[in-house]
Amino acid sequence: MQIPDIRIFLAAVSAGSLSAAGRQLGIGPMQVSRRLAVLEDELGVRLLHRTTRAISLTAEGEAFLPFANTMADAEESARCELRPSSAAVSGVLRLTAPSVFGQTIVLPVLAALLERHPELRVDLDLSDRVVDIVGQGLDLALRVATLEDSELVARRIVGNPRVICASPRYLQRHGMPVRLADLDAHQCIVLHAIPRWPLIVDGGLQRRRVNARVTTSNVDAARTAAMQGLGLAMLAYWDVHRQLSEGELLSVTLEDARMEDLSVWAVMPTRRYLPTRVKVFLDALEQELAAIPRTV
């Protein structure tokens, strides 16, 4: 198998059509089709279903995709290792991130990277669901959670504790809760994924039911509802850091309970052959987060 053919296959999968892949690579769609046919002949399987307008992976193509990514990344890593003076970063950075964190933190980092590295491209999935990064051929996933045991490689990026917060207007009208029991008298905004609020009480984790006046599946909606004075919300710090620093939201500290400590993790399929584009992105992300003043 030729690495250029593998890169054509990856470009076709990423772009969604042979013509779009050709435009990315600077070659004609007929040449894309011929090189894909050569690759399929060598493997003895059909990798892609082709129509005049779009393509889709066959079952064999889905199985081959993570191997194709690994081979392409290994070649890129070898070239960078042998030519350390080269500062150029190229290829497609494929990643997924939580929606609000992705919009407020990840996108500005990516914008700066793309400006510095004209040959770099990005395929970004913003979603609060857990994505199969191996099955979808992603370079990494940014996750805000307590990670379960996994065969994947995880790198801690930054602390991201949960925060109970509310608008100044709401707290002026309803008072600032001071103790855990005070939550019972307050209206709360609850995410579907966290129907009971996790709190550390006497050193142990307690999941507490609150008076949910508003429930939503969307973190951005919960944050907006809190800013509009609809109640207390429990959200991750980096989803509300700007609102806290600008006074649009105020954090609530309880005397007899504390919030669960979470982190932002970068989850990757493997530590071997980590592409340069991933290393550069993670370094830039850590630098960006370190430069932002913390209010909690």
MOPEQUI-V914076 format. One record per residue. N is the residue number from 0. SS is DSSP state (alpha for helix, beta for strand, coil for the rest). PHI is phi in degrees with one decimal (999 if undefined). Layout:
BEGIN
N&SS&PHI  N&SS&PHI
END
This chain:
BEGIN
0&coil&999  1&coil&-96.4  2&alpha&-58.5  3&alpha&-58.4  4&alpha&-67.8  5&alpha&-64.8  6&alpha&-66.8  7&alpha&-64.6  8&alpha&-58.7  9&alpha&-64.4  10&alpha&-65.0  11&alpha&-64.7  12&alpha&-63.9  13&alpha&-67.2  14&alpha&-80.3  15&coil&90.9  16&coil&-159.0  17&alpha&-69.5  18&alpha&-66.5  19&alpha&-66.7  20&alpha&-63.8  21&alpha&-61.2  22&alpha&-65.0  23&alpha&-61.4  24&alpha&-93.1  25&coil&76.4  26&coil&-131.7  27&coil&-80.2  28&alpha&-62.3  29&alpha&-65.4  30&alpha&-67.5  31&alpha&-58.9  32&alpha&-61.8  33&alpha&-64.8  34&alpha&-68.3  35&alpha&-64.4  36&alpha&-63.5  37&alpha&-62.3  38&alpha&-61.9  39&alpha&-64.8  40&alpha&-62.5  41&alpha&-66.0  42&alpha&-82.7  43&coil&77.0  44&coil&-141.7  45&coil&-92.7  46&coil&-93.4  47&beta&-134.7  48&beta&-85.2  49&beta&-115.5  50&coil&-125.8  51&coil&-67.0  52&coil&-112.9  53&coil&-152.1  54&beta&-131.1  55&beta&-148.6  56&beta&-74.6  57&coil&-79.4  58&alpha&-60.1  59&alpha&-67.9  60&alpha&-64.2  61&alpha&-63.3  62&alpha&-68.0  63&alpha&-79.5  64&alpha&-54.3  65&alpha&-62.5  66&alpha&-67.6  67&alpha&-63.1  68&alpha&-60.7  69&alpha&-62.7  70&alpha&-66.0  71&alpha&-65.6  72&alpha&-68.0  73&alpha&-62.8  74&alpha&-64.1  75&alpha&-63.5  76&alpha&-63.0  77&alpha&-63.4  78&alpha&-62.8  79&alpha&-68.2  80&alpha&-67.1  81&alpha&-82.6  82&coil&-127.0  83&coil&-63.7  84&coil&-75.5  85&coil&-77.9  86&coil&-96.2  87&coil&-73.5  88&coil&-121.3  89&coil&-136.8  90&beta&92.8  91&beta&-106.4  92&beta&-85.1  93&beta&-106.0  94&beta&-147.5  95&beta&-128.5  96&beta&-149.5  97&coil&-57.4  98&alpha&-60.1  99&alpha&-71.1  100&alpha&-59.9  101&alpha&-64.2  102&alpha&-71.3  103&alpha&-87.0  104&alpha&-114.6  105&alpha&-69.6  106&alpha&-60.4  107&alpha&-61.3  108&alpha&-63.9  109&alpha&-64.0  110&alpha&-60.4  111&alpha&-67.0  112&alpha&-64.8  113&alpha&-64.0  114&alpha&-68.9  115&alpha&-78.6  116&coil&-127.0  117&coil&-60.9  118&coil&-86.0  119&beta&-83.5  120&beta&-126.4  121&beta&-130.8  122&beta&-121.7  123&beta&-112.5  124&beta&-108.5  125&beta&-99.8  126&coil&-158.1  127&coil&-90.9  128&coil&-87.1  129&coil&-83.5  130&coil&-101.9  131&coil&-77.6  132&coil&-72.5  133&coil&-71.2  134&coil&-63.7  135&coil&-97.3  136&coil&68.0  137&coil&-88.4  138&coil&-75.1  139&beta&-163.7  140&beta&-127.3  141&beta&-93.2  142&beta&-131.0  143&beta&-114.3  144&coil&-172.7  145&coil&-88.4  146&coil&-72.1  147&coil&-84.3  148&coil&-57.1  149&coil&-155.1  150&coil&-81.2  151&coil&-77.2  152&beta&-96.7  153&beta&-119.6  154&beta&-124.8  155&beta&-72.6  156&beta&-97.6  157&beta&-165.8  158&beta&-66.6  159&coil&-148.9  160&coil&-65.8  161&beta&-70.2  162&beta&-135.1  163&beta&-87.3  164&beta&-144.8  165&beta&-159.1  166&coil&-74.8  167&alpha&-55.7  168&alpha&-62.7  169&alpha&-64.0  170&alpha&-68.7  171&alpha&-64.7  172&alpha&-79.4  173&alpha&-114.0  174&coil&86.5  175&coil&-90.2  176&coil&-64.5  177&coil&-114.6  178&coil&-120.9  179&alpha&-56.1  180&alpha&-63.7  181&alpha&-66.8  182&alpha&-62.5  183&alpha&-62.1  184&alpha&-93.1  185&coil&-113.4  186&coil&-81.8  187&beta&-129.7  188&beta&-110.5  189&beta&-121.9  190&beta&-82.6  191&alpha&-55.9  192&alpha&-72.3  193&alpha&-131.0  194&coil&-65.4  195&coil&-117.0  196&beta&-77.2  197&beta&-80.6  198&beta&-134.0  199&beta&-93.4  200&beta&-124.4  201&coil&52.7  202&coil&82.0  203&beta&-117.9  204&beta&-81.7  205&beta&-124.3  206&beta&-103.3  207&beta&-108.6  208&coil&-77.7  209&coil&-121.3  210&coil&-79.5  211&beta&-85.4  212&beta&-78.2  213&beta&-127.4  214&beta&-122.0  215&beta&-154.4  216&coil&-92.7  217&coil&-114.9  218&alpha&-63.7  219&alpha&-61.3  220&alpha&-65.5  221&alpha&-64.1  222&alpha&-64.0  223&alpha&-63.2  224&alpha&-61.2  225&alpha&-64.5  226&alpha&-64.6  227&coil&-84.6  228&coil&83.6  229&coil&-87.2  230&coil&151.8  231&beta&-79.8  232&beta&-128.2  233&beta&-109.4  234&beta&-135.4  235&beta&-72.5  236&alpha&-54.3  237&alpha&-72.3  238&alpha&-82.6  239&alpha&-130.5  240&alpha&-60.6  241&alpha&-67.0  242&alpha&-65.0  243&alpha&-68.7  244&alpha&-68.7  245&coil&-95.1  246&coil&81.2  247&coil&-72.0  248&coil&-130.2  249&beta&-118.4  250&beta&-84.0  251&beta&-110.8  252&coil&-112.0  253&coil&-97.6  254&coil&-70.4  255&coil&-114.4  256&coil&-158.1  257&beta&-131.2  258&beta&-80.2  259&coil&-70.0  260&coil&-85.6  261&coil&-113.2  262&beta&-141.5  263&beta&-90.5  264&beta&-115.8  265&beta&-100.0  266&beta&-108.2  267&beta&-128.3  268&coil&-65.0  269&coil&-159.8  270&coil&-85.5  271&coil&-76.6  272&coil&56.3  273&coil&-66.7  274&coil&-61.0  275&alpha&-59.4  276&alpha&-61.3  277&alpha&-72.4  278&alpha&-59.4  279&alpha&-63.7  280&alpha&-63.3  281&alpha&-64.0  282&alpha&-62.3  283&alpha&-66.6  284&alpha&-63.4  285&alpha&-63.3  286&alpha&-64.8  287&alpha&-63.3  288&alpha&-67.5  289&alpha&-66.9  290&alpha&-82.6  291&coil&-87.3  292&coil&-61.0  293&coil&-90.9  294&coil&-108.2  295&coil&-132.5
END
